[in-house]
């Protein structure tokens, strides 16, 4: 009976020893499992980083577009103001041109109405400067009028005073005409200057618009990021 119990005990110990794993087996299993589980986590982190980088790029580009749009809006307002200024200068140019023409017609009429006094200006020792706007007109009238400015006529104080008056008016008319002409030329130069500035601003506006289109194209295209 005792022998039978001993045999059973030995058999039981042997069975337990066969089913028990060695420490090295546990160590190998635990070393493999974390490595296998870390690979999906690394790929997920790469995708998160990629998405974050793309979003940052989109925000940067969107910010640049907003800045350029603000610049474009300010430039557009400046161009509108400049166009309005050019329009006002054009009106002023037309007014001055009309004033010059009207004034010249008025002086031509004055010369014709006083052609006798004009013809005798030379005889009365009254002459216009060669730079006078109407000196050529006076010469033409004097040569066309067949009037003998005899001493008797020039001795007429009233007539002589009229000759002097006509000469003074033509000198004054020359100054007025030159002032109008100078103003006209000044306005024309201002128009040319404003047009040049407007052309430069238009070029800048075109460049800004091209930059906006380029950035918008980048937003519409998929972003390429490195892993």
Secondary structure, DSSP 8 states (H G I E B T S, - for coil): -HHHHHHHHHHHHHHHHHHS--HHHHHHHHHHHHHHHHHHHHHHHHHHHHHHHHHHHHHHHHHHHHHHHHHHHHHHHHHHHHHHHHHHHHHHHHHHHHHHHHHHHHHHHHHHHTHHHHHTTTTTT----TT-TTHHHHHHHHHH------HHHHT-HHHHHHHHHHHHHHHHHHHHHHHHHHHHHHHHHHHHHHHHHHHHHHHHHHHHHHHHHHHHHHHHS------
